[in-house]
Amino acid sequence: MSEITDFDALRRAMAENSEQPEGPARNARAERLLAEAEKLDVPLAVIEALGHQLQVYNYSSEKDKMFVPFARLLRMWDENPGDFDEYETHSLHWVFKWMTAGMLGQPHIPLASIEKWLGEMEHRYRLAGHSERAVRSAEFSVAAHVGDMARAERAYAAWLAAERDAMADCHACEMHSQGWWQAERGRDEEALRLWAPVLEGEYTCAHEPHAALASSLTSLLRLGRLEEARANHLRGFRLVRTMESMRGAFADHVEFCALTGNEARGLEMLAERPAYFTDTGNPRSLMEFLSVVTLLMDRLTALGLADRQVPGPPGRGWTAGELAVHAREQALELAARFDARNGTPYVGEQTRARMDRRPLADRLPLGVRTARPAASSPAAPPPAAAPRPAEGGLPALLAEARELSENLRPHAVEAWAAVERAAEGVELDARTRAEIADHRAMDAGPGGVELFERAAALYVEAGDPGEALAARARGAFLRALAGDVDDALAAVAEPYERVLGLYAGGGTGLRQTASVLMGRARILMRAVHRGGDGPPSPAAVGDAEAAVREVLVLVDGYGGDDVRLAARAAEARAMLGELAAHGGDVPEAVRLLGRATADFVAAGLPWFAVEYEAQSAALAQQLGDLAGAERALRAALEHGGPYLEPPGRAQLHLQLAEVLGATGRPEEAAEHALEAAHWADEAGGGPALGAWARHLLGGFLLRQGRWAEAAEVLESALPDLTAETHGDGAVVQTQWWLGDCLSELGEHHTAAERRLQAADIARHWPEQQDHATLAHLAAESLGQAGLPAEADRAYTRAGELWRSLDNVHGLVRSLRARAWLALRTGGGTDGARRLMADAVRECVAALARPTADEEARRLTEELGHTHRQFGDLLARSSAEDAENGSIQEAFEAALAQMALAMDAFGALGADGLHSRTAAELAAGWLEADLGRPADATARARAVLRAYADAAGDDETVRARRAEAEQMLQLMTEQET
């Protein structure tokens, strides 16, 4: 810290310290500044330093330290109030409210002392002429804290009835407190109504909407307004995560995670703030924090995760079970201290109720990268939709398994597994053993080939040679799935020839024959697909088509109530659709796939349609039929129902999100991208799919202007997005979108970093348009972040890129931006004027070259804006000139630029009207500054004439007329 030699230096140092992050480092510097202030021998310097110390203590984890400086300030006021200026007098009375809240949060301060202090506050406010509004608000806080509901309601009513004055909390803080009370009393709708102006940004302050967003979470969950709760969590946590003093709001977000199945995110949040476990300066917020830590750890324990390592108090490792016990003990010990101080059991009751809350949603997807934690030693999950224990034991299980298999119902494999378990030690006939082996093989992957052979042998033993051949065909298809198509074709050849002979001689049925033929067709289709990205050979396509049509000839028209035969026919038509797509006949492919899916649904097998509906959607997109693609994807999600596995569900939601986004529906697209991200995480197959879903989700949220939510999602996506998997274009786009979000949120330094990172990737691309745009955007962010030198370098680089691309508009805008930077940062008015003049010359030179009409109009508009900005720059730079003559000269030069701007906009006709009248009005104000009211009046009247016939409902028209009339009135007053 540099030496403080005078009062101004002290004030600058305190202002700089106020901008530092909350925490002990800022507090320590405030203490050193107070010591420096005392050396100046200026009472007001000490008063201001004490006030600064109070402020940083209040907004930190060391609230217990603020009582000493306040006591000193109050003594100084009582001894010599004349040492306080108007601002410090106001501040002293303002801090009374902080003291009341601070005392409530310290259980060692007796309640009688707090009540006495409340009376002192009321007395001093009355002497100072202040309303009782702040006093009644403080009384309400005391009554609500101790659980005196009758007094709290009286004080609440008196608070609202009292007149607002300079001592009242800001609107945002008052609305938050009022909403909090309504929520505490179970009136969630009323709470949200009160919070609405804060949540919507109508009223804000240093700690709002941060606190209101956090407080709203439980009310929204209780009302079932889950989408709003998710949005408020993403927005709100971003605001509080770096603010040390907001441990209570931070706790609300951890609680939200515990109540919505987002325990993993809750753990990540706890890991960000280890000091929150041990900071004791505000016992009340510590108790609140430990309460929700208990809630979260109890949730993990209920999920079978008591032994999981979790973030906890520093100095040792913690499991969820251990931390649950520790946090509960600590929270209840603090609650007991408050209750002992208050003489009521209220705080303890509230604390226990909070720790014991039950989840309000099984899992609320957030869109950010968190996976549901898995138990360290999970029990084997039961089979999906496992058959219910039947009263008839094994016979009943066997009957149910055969019914599921017969009708191609989901979970038939699991049903046969249940049969196998129940039959352990029981002698079964060959047919049953064959069916068990057959279904085990279906669930065994590549290792199922031998099981199918075993099943085939058992089917022969059972006297069913046709089903034996079908089992062998299924085994052959497994070989094809493993990539060995040639061996698969060889393996299926004999069963194919034999089954045809058997069927012709009546030795087997239609089902078994169709099963073998379909197995062979599937293998030949794999031969078509194994060509990779290149086209399959005509021979392979011909063989596959012949095999598929053979299946259709066999089964078409024989389905009736036989779902197996109906399924064979539907699958065969789907295969013909795939072959049509391979042949380039996409419309025919869509038609055939559509018929196949309709046949599956008609047969009562909608889940079989899902795969082909997804294919149909992709083909419809190729045709530009987005409506058809949307219908197919919605049908796939409906038909898949509960039988879709997480990866497939994620893919379908992702495809639908892309289609909806392409049709201009970002709100609904975001819903499906959110579902895609959720199911991708549930699938647990790596982060690639989830990262892409989050990439899209962030983009859709950005398109809706939901900047904070989009930023959270995009930041979560970035670590898992890779150039190798997703392409460097996706990485650049995500950085770009994130930079846009951060810029809108006012986080300009980080926005610049993101845009520069994206530009660094894009600089290697052959096409440099994106590189130039990102460099320009990064320059804007650097300028807004208060880094003018870096911004100028970035604008210079962007200008070079724009010039290399022959993009005059980008070049001119970079020159204009550099001119304004030079003016604002002491770079000199001459340099600023030269840069703006260069921008004008670039426009003029471009217009002098042969140009298409539309581009010429765009360049003319650019020239008009450049002249207009040049005029504004000249007028503002005059403040740097000390002599009146030079000021007048600058204004005249500015007026000339405004005239040139008007000429350029005038050449555009009606398209340039609003810009021309804006320049005319700017010229009018310059005329007024130059002491020429008649000329200013003429310009104002010219603007009114320009809009004489314009509709009055146009906002720009109304604004121009209002400004022109204001100018006329002022000029009339000057002339008279």
GIVENUR-V991137 format. One record per pair of residues at least 12 apart in sequence whose ideal C-beta (glycine too) atoms are under 7 Angstrom apart, sorted by the first residue. I is the first residue (numbers start at 0). GAP is how many residues later the second one is. D is the distance in whole Angstrom. If there is no record, write none. Layout:
((I/GAP/D) (I/GAP/D))
This chain:
((0/28/7) (0/31/6) (3/32/4) (6/33/6) (6/35/6) (6/38/5) (9/23/7) (9/26/6) (9/27/6) (9/30/7) (9/35/6) (9/39/7) (12/20/6) (13/19/6) (13/34/7) (13/35/7) (13/38/5) (16/12/5) (16/13/6) (16/16/7) (20/221/6) (21/37/5) (21/38/5) (21/221/6) (21/222/4) (21/223/5) (22/37/6) (22/221/5) (23/38/7) (25/30/5) (26/29/5) (26/30/6) (26/33/6) (26/35/6) (29/22/6) (29/23/4) (29/26/5) (30/22/7) (32/16/5) (32/19/7) (33/15/4) (33/16/6) (33/19/6) (36/12/4) (42/40/4) (43/39/6) (43/41/6) (46/26/7) (46/29/6) (46/36/6) (46/37/6) (46/41/5) (47/40/6) (49/19/5) (49/22/6) (49/23/5) (50/22/7) (50/37/6) (50/40/5) (52/16/5) (53/12/5) (53/15/5) (53/16/6) (53/41/6) (57/40/5) (58/186/4) (59/184/6) (59/185/5) (60/183/5) (60/184/7) (60/218/4) (60/220/5) (60/221/6) (61/219/4) (62/39/5) (62/42/6) (62/218/5) (62/219/5) (63/42/6) (63/217/5) (64/216/7) (65/32/7) (65/36/6) (66/35/7) (69/25/6) (69/29/6) (72/19/6) (76/15/6) (89/76/7) (92/31/7) (92/32/7) (92/35/6) (92/37/7) (92/74/6) (93/73/7) (95/25/5) (95/28/7) (96/37/6) (96/41/6) (98/18/7) (99/14/7) (99/17/6) (99/18/6) (99/21/7) (99/38/4) (99/41/7) (100/40/6) (102/14/6) (103/37/6) (103/38/6) (103/41/5) (103/180/7) (104/177/5) (104/178/6) (104/179/4) (104/180/7) (105/177/6) (106/176/6) (106/230/4) (106/231/5) (106/234/5) (109/231/7) (110/230/6) (110/231/6) (110/232/7) (113/28/6) (117/20/6) (117/21/6) (117/24/6) (120/14/6) (120/17/6) (121/13/5) (124/42/7) (129/35/6) (129/37/5) (130/31/5) (130/32/5) (130/34/4) (130/36/7) (131/30/5) (132/26/6) (132/29/4) (132/30/6) (132/31/6) (132/32/7) (132/35/5) (133/33/4) (133/34/6) (135/19/5) (135/22/4) (135/23/4) (135/26/6) (136/22/5) (136/32/7) (138/16/4) (139/12/6) (139/15/4) (139/16/5) (139/19/6) (142/12/6) (143/37/7) (145/196/4) (145/198/5) (145/200/6) (146/197/5) (146/199/3) (155/25/6) (169/35/5) (170/32/4) (171/26/5) (171/31/4) (171/32/6) (171/33/5) (171/36/4) (172/32/6) (172/35/6) (174/19/5) (174/20/6) (174/22/6) (174/23/5) (174/28/6) (175/19/7) (175/22/6) (175/32/6) (175/35/5) (175/36/4) (175/39/7) (177/16/5) (178/12/4) (178/15/4) (178/16/4) (178/33/7) (178/36/7) (179/35/5) (181/12/6) (182/32/7) (182/36/5) (187/31/4) (187/34/5) (187/35/5) (190/28/5) (191/24/6) (191/27/6) (194/17/5) (194/21/6) (197/14/4) (198/13/6) (198/14/7) (198/17/6) (206/39/7) (209/26/6) (209/29/4) (209/30/5) (209/33/7) (209/36/6) (209/39/6) (210/38/5) (212/19/5) (212/22/6) (212/23/3) (212/26/7) (213/22/5) (213/26/7) (213/35/4) (213/38/4) (213/39/6) (214/37/6) (215/16/5) (216/12/6) (216/15/6) (216/16/6) (216/35/6) (216/39/4) (219/12/7) (220/38/6) (220/39/7) (220/139/4) (220/140/7) (221/138/7) (225/135/6) (225/138/6) (229/134/6) (229/136/6) (230/475/7) (230/478/6) (232/20/6) (232/23/5) (232/133/7) (233/132/7) (233/474/6) (233/475/4) (233/478/5) (234/473/4) (234/474/6) (235/17/7) (236/16/5) (237/470/5) (237/473/7) (237/474/6) (240/31/6) (246/29/5) (246/38/4) (246/42/5) (247/37/5) (247/40/5) (249/23/7) (249/26/7) (250/37/5) (250/38/5) (250/41/5) (252/16/7) (253/12/5) (253/15/6) (253/16/7) (253/38/5) (253/42/6) (254/37/4) (254/40/6) (256/12/7) (256/39/7) (257/34/7) (257/37/5) (257/38/4) (257/41/5) (258/98/6) (258/100/5) (258/101/5) (258/102/7) (259/99/7) (259/100/7) (259/101/5) (259/103/7) (259/104/4) (260/98/7) (260/100/6) (260/101/5) (260/102/3) (260/103/6) (260/111/7) (261/102/7) (261/104/6) (261/108/6) (262/33/6) (262/36/6) (262/37/6) (262/110/6) (263/106/4) (263/107/6) (263/108/7) (263/109/5) (264/101/7) (264/103/7) (264/105/4) (265/30/5) (266/43/6) (266/44/6) (267/102/7) (269/23/7) (269/41/4) (270/40/4) (273/37/6) (273/40/5) (275/13/5) (276/35/6) (276/36/4) (277/35/6) (277/36/7) (282/51/6) (285/48/6) (286/44/5) (286/47/4) (286/48/6) (286/64/6) (289/37/5) (289/40/5) (289/41/4) (290/40/5) (290/60/5) (290/63/5) (290/64/5) (291/62/7) (292/30/7) (292/34/4) (293/30/6) (293/33/4) (293/34/5) (293/37/6) (293/61/4) (294/59/7) (294/60/5) (294/62/6) (296/13/7) (296/23/5) (296/26/5) (296/27/3) (296/30/6) (297/26/5) (299/20/4) (299/73/7) (300/19/6) (300/20/6) (300/23/6) (302/70/7) (302/72/7) (303/71/4) (303/74/7) (304/15/5) (304/68/6) (304/70/6) (304/71/7) (305/13/6) (305/14/5) (305/15/4) (306/12/5) (306/14/7) (306/69/5) (307/12/5) (307/65/7) (307/68/6) (309/13/6) (327/27/6) (330/20/6) (330/24/7) (331/16/7) (331/19/7) (334/12/5) (334/13/4) (334/16/4) (335/12/6) (364/309/5) (364/310/7) (364/312/7) (364/313/3) (366/307/5) (366/310/5) (366/327/6) (366/330/5) (366/346/5) (367/344/6) (367/345/6) (367/348/4) (368/318/7) (368/321/6) (368/325/7) (368/347/4) (368/351/7) (370/310/5) (370/313/7) (371/310/7) (382/31/4) (382/34/6) (382/35/7) (383/27/6) (383/30/6) (384/25/7) (384/26/4) (384/29/7) (385/28/6) (385/32/6) (386/13/5) (386/28/5) (386/31/5) (392/29/7) (393/28/5) (393/29/6) (393/32/7) (396/21/6) (396/22/5) (396/25/5) (397/21/5) (397/34/7) (399/15/6) (400/14/4) (400/15/5) (400/18/5) (406/156/6) (407/155/6) (407/156/6) (407/159/6) (407/197/6) (409/197/6) (409/233/5) (411/27/7) (412/26/5) (412/29/6) (412/30/5) (415/19/7) (415/20/6) (415/23/4) (418/17/6) (419/16/5) (429/28/5) (429/31/4) (429/32/4) (430/31/4) (432/25/5) (433/21/5) (433/24/3) (433/25/5) (433/28/6) (436/14/5) (436/17/5) (436/18/4) (436/21/6) (437/17/4) (437/33/6) (440/14/6) (445/32/6) (445/36/5) (447/30/5) (448/26/5) (448/29/5) (448/30/6) (451/19/5) (451/20/7) (451/22/5) (451/23/3) (451/26/7) (452/19/7) (452/22/6) (454/16/4) (455/12/4) (455/15/4) (455/16/5) (458/12/6) (464/37/6) (464/42/7) (464/43/6) (465/33/6) (465/36/6) (465/41/7) (465/42/3) (465/43/6) (465/46/3) (465/47/7) (466/45/5) (468/26/4) (468/29/6) (468/30/5) (468/43/7) (468/47/5) (469/42/5) (469/45/4) (469/46/5) (471/23/5) (472/19/5) (472/22/5) (472/42/6) (472/43/4) (472/46/3) (472/47/7) (473/45/6) (474/16/7) (475/12/5) (475/15/4) (475/16/4) (475/43/6) (475/47/6) (476/42/5) (476/45/5) (476/46/6) (478/12/6) (479/43/5) (479/46/4) (484/38/7) (484/41/5) (484/42/5) (484/45/6) (487/35/5) (488/34/6) (491/27/6) (491/28/5) (491/31/6) (494/21/5) (495/20/6) (495/24/5) (498/13/7) (498/14/5) (498/17/4) (509/45/7) (509/48/6) (509/55/7) (510/53/6) (510/54/7) (512/41/7) (513/37/6) (513/40/6) (513/41/5) (513/51/6) (513/54/5) (516/33/6) (516/34/5) (516/37/6) (517/33/5) (517/50/5) (517/53/7) (519/27/6) (520/23/7) (520/26/4) (520/27/5) (520/30/5) (520/54/6) (523/19/5) (523/20/4) (523/23/5) (524/19/5) (524/50/6) (524/53/7) (526/13/5) (526/17/7) (527/12/5) (527/13/6) (527/16/5) (527/54/6) (535/46/6) (540/38/6) (540/41/6) (540/42/7) (543/35/6) (544/34/5) (547/24/5) (547/27/5) (547/28/6) (550/17/6) (550/21/4) (551/17/6) (551/20/5) (554/13/5) (554/14/5) (555/13/5) (562/40/5) (562/41/6) (562/42/6) (565/33/7) (565/37/4) (566/36/6) (566/38/6) (566/41/6) (568/30/6) (569/26/5) (569/29/4) (569/30/5) (569/33/7) (572/19/5) (572/22/6) (572/23/4) (572/26/7) (573/19/6) (573/22/4) (573/38/5) (575/16/5) (576/12/5) (576/15/3) (576/16/4) (576/19/6) (579/12/6) (580/38/6) (585/33/5) (585/36/6) (585/37/6) (586/36/7) (588/30/5) (589/26/6) (589/29/5) (589/30/6) (592/19/5) (592/22/6) (592/23/4) (593/22/6) (595/16/5) (596/12/4) (596/15/5) (596/16/5) (596/19/7) (600/38/7) (605/33/4) (606/32/6) (606/33/6) (606/34/7) (606/36/5) (608/30/5) (609/26/5) (609/29/5) (609/30/4) (609/34/7) (612/19/5) (612/22/5) (612/23/4) (612/26/7) (613/22/5) (613/38/6) (613/41/7) (615/16/4) (616/12/4) (616/15/4) (616/16/5) (616/38/6) (619/12/6) (620/38/7) (625/33/6) (625/36/6) (625/37/5) (628/30/5) (629/26/7) (629/29/5) (629/30/7) (632/19/6) (632/22/5) (632/23/4) (632/26/7) (633/22/7) (635/16/5) (636/15/5) (645/33/5) (645/36/4) (645/37/4) (646/36/4) (646/38/6) (648/30/5) (649/26/5) (649/29/4) (649/30/4) (649/33/6) (649/39/6) (649/43/7) (652/19/5) (652/22/4) (652/23/4) (652/26/7) (653/19/7) (653/22/4) (653/38/7) (653/39/5) (655/16/5) (656/12/5) (656/15/4) (656/16/4) (656/19/6) (656/39/6) (657/38/7) (659/12/6) (660/35/7) (660/39/6) (665/34/4) (665/37/4) (665/38/5) (666/37/6) (668/31/5) (669/27/6) (669/30/4) (669/31/6) (672/20/5) (672/23/5) (672/24/4) (672/27/6) (673/23/6) (675/17/4) (676/13/5) (676/16/4) (676/17/5) (676/20/6) (679/13/6) (686/33/4) (687/37/5) (689/30/7) (690/26/5) (690/29/4) (690/30/5) (690/35/7) (691/34/6) (693/19/5) (693/22/6) (693/23/4) (694/22/5) (694/26/6) (694/35/6) (694/39/5) (696/16/5) (697/12/5) (697/15/4) (697/16/4) (697/19/6) (697/36/7) (697/39/6) (698/38/6) (700/12/6) (701/35/5) (701/38/6) (701/39/6) (706/34/5) (706/37/4) (706/38/5) (707/37/6) (709/27/7) (709/31/5) (710/27/6) (710/30/4) (710/31/6) (710/34/7) (713/20/5) (713/23/6) (713/24/4) (713/27/7) (714/23/7) (716/17/6) (717/16/6) (720/13/6) (727/33/5) (730/30/6) (731/26/5) (731/29/5) (731/30/5) (731/38/7) (734/19/5) (734/22/5) (734/23/4) (735/19/7) (735/22/5) (735/38/7) (737/16/5) (738/12/5) (738/15/4) (738/16/4) (738/19/7) (738/38/6) (738/42/7) (741/12/6) (742/38/6) (747/33/5) (747/36/4) (747/37/4) (748/36/4) (750/30/4) (751/26/5) (751/29/4) (751/30/5) (751/33/6) (754/19/5) (754/22/5) (754/23/4) (754/26/6) (755/22/5) (757/16/5) (758/12/6) (758/15/4) (758/16/5) (758/19/6) (761/12/6) (767/33/6) (767/36/7) (767/37/6) (768/36/6) (770/30/6) (771/26/6) (771/29/4) (771/30/5) (771/33/6) (771/38/6) (774/19/6) (774/22/5) (774/23/4) (774/26/6) (775/22/4) (775/34/6) (775/38/6) (777/16/5) (778/12/5) (778/15/3) (778/16/4) (778/19/6) (778/38/7) (781/12/6) (782/38/6) (787/33/5) (787/37/4) (790/30/6) (791/26/6) (791/29/5) (794/19/5) (794/22/5) (794/23/5) (795/22/7) (797/12/7) (797/16/5) (798/12/5) (798/15/4) (798/16/6) (801/12/6) (807/34/6) (807/35/7) (807/38/4) (807/51/7) (808/53/6) (810/31/6) (811/27/5) (811/30/5) (811/31/6) (811/50/6) (811/54/6) (814/20/5) (814/23/5) (814/24/4) (814/27/7) (815/20/6) (815/23/5) (815/50/6) (815/53/5) (817/17/5) (818/13/5) (818/16/4) (818/17/4) (818/54/6) (819/53/7) (821/13/6) (822/50/6) (822/53/7) (822/54/6) (828/48/4) (828/51/5) (831/41/6) (831/45/6) (835/33/7) (835/34/4) (835/37/6) (838/27/5) (839/26/5) (839/27/7) (839/30/6) (842/16/6) (842/19/6) (842/20/4) (842/23/6) (843/19/7) (845/13/5) (846/12/5) (846/13/7) (846/16/7) (856/51/6) (859/44/5) (859/47/6) (859/48/6) (860/47/6) (860/51/7) (862/41/5) (863/37/5) (863/40/3) (863/41/4) (863/48/7) (863/51/6) (866/30/5) (866/33/4) (866/34/4) (866/37/6) (867/30/7) (867/33/4) (867/51/5) (869/27/4) (870/23/4) (870/26/4) (870/27/4) (870/30/7) (870/51/7) (873/16/5) (873/19/5) (873/20/4) (873/23/6) (874/15/7) (874/16/6) (874/19/4) (874/51/6) (876/13/6) (877/12/4) (877/13/6) (887/42/7) (890/35/5) (890/38/6) (890/39/5) (893/32/6) (894/28/6) (894/31/5) (897/21/5) (897/24/5) (897/25/4) (897/28/7) (898/24/7) (900/18/4) (901/14/5) (901/17/5) (901/18/6) (904/14/6) (912/33/6) (913/42/5) (916/26/5) (916/29/6) (916/43/5) (919/19/5) (919/22/6) (919/23/5) (920/18/7) (920/22/6) (920/39/7) (920/42/5) (920/43/6) (920/46/7) (922/16/6) (923/12/4) (923/15/4) (923/16/5) (923/43/5) (926/12/6) (927/43/7) (932/38/4) (932/41/5) (932/42/5) (935/31/6) (935/35/5) (936/31/6) (936/34/5) (939/24/4) (939/27/4) (939/28/5) (942/17/6) (942/21/4) (943/17/6) (943/20/5) (946/13/6) (946/14/6))
